[in-house]
Amino acid sequence: MRMHRLAIALAAAGVALGAAAAQTQPAAQSIAIRLLVPAGAQVEFDGSKATMTGPSRQYVSPPVAVGRDYTYTLKVIVNDKTITREIRVRPGAENAFDLRRDFPALARTTSAGNQLAKNTAQRQSNYARNRGMTEDEAFKLGTEAYVYGYPLITMEMTRRVMTNAAEPKDNHAPMGQFHNSRTYPSASFRDVTAPNADTLYSAAWLDVAKEPYVLSLPDEGDRYYLMPMLSGWTDVFQVPGTRTTGTKAQKYAIVSPNWKGDLPDGVKELRSPTSMVWILGRTYCTGTPEDYKAVHEIQDQYSLVPLSAYGKPYTPPPGKVDPKIDMTTPVRAQYERRGLLHPAGRAHEGQPAGRGRRADDRQPGQDRHCPGAGLRHE
């Protein structure tokens, strides 16, 4: 009797385990699609524009039923030439498409890019071999180096865009000068991510390598404000403001890591970890015409002068405008275009970005879903 009951129990357990195993089988799976196209190409899936840039692009579809083929109508546009293709893809398959040969006018440039990629890959392989490292170890080290340097690139490219101006205007200003936003940022603002919607910005970029800059803040009354200061590493190293230092008039000398010298009476030293400093000041505003005017009066009293000009009449020099700097493409998109966004996009011909990661892990430089909504199976 006991053996009979045990057999029944084991059989029941087997059925339960089988059902559980069946439930773990994926009923739906995303499709990973890799495209090789000219770097400046515009790509559309089923009439919807994709946002990625660069020569190697990886997209991931919404989950679809497995065991079927699907098609996209793919359109690639370069200058005045358009190529349209029906591409067939399948979940779990290697869905890679090279459309560079369809643009022969760019073949020479593409060939040079391929050679550069191969040379880069060979250097990486040689570096690993000469140091007794496996390729995976070298890849891990390169990833760590990328993470280490990422904030410096972020800050430098943002600085170039925001200071590419002859005078303070339209959220841009030369080095060493405030630009004071007079209204809330609009939906078209793309210089930084997620700006505040209840403060007016007063931002400035400084290079304190040659000498310190003196920041003067007026009496703010009972108004909330803050003046966070970011180093080249994007770390906030000081935050004068209502909560931290009060609302009375204040003066600060922002100095470089190795600066030595004397400061005028009443000026407090704030030492930056780097010579690059970004002041990202914000002053609370209700958004009414009356409050806009009141905040504008406060903003006009925010002052930055080199230490050598402190206490003297000072007119900041005009900035130099570099026409080569892209002032329309968001900085993040510029990273993607230059291949700087993520080390998984390293130059290994035929190796998809996001190496070693699941397709549904969202990685920088990888669209989470194929933008086309018209998937159809065959």
PyMOL commands that set and color helices and strands:
alter all, ss='L'
color gray80, all
select helices_A, chain A and resi 2-24+100-102+104-130+135-162+289-299+307-309+331-338+343-345
alter helices_A, ss='H'
color red, helices_A
select strands_A, chain A and resi 28-29+32-36+42-45+48-49+56-60+64-65+70-78+81-89+95-98+179-180+199-207+213-217+225-226+229-230+236-238+250-255+268-271+276-284+303-306+366-367+376-377
alter strands_A, ss='S'
color yellow, strands_A
deselect
rebuild
show_as cartoon
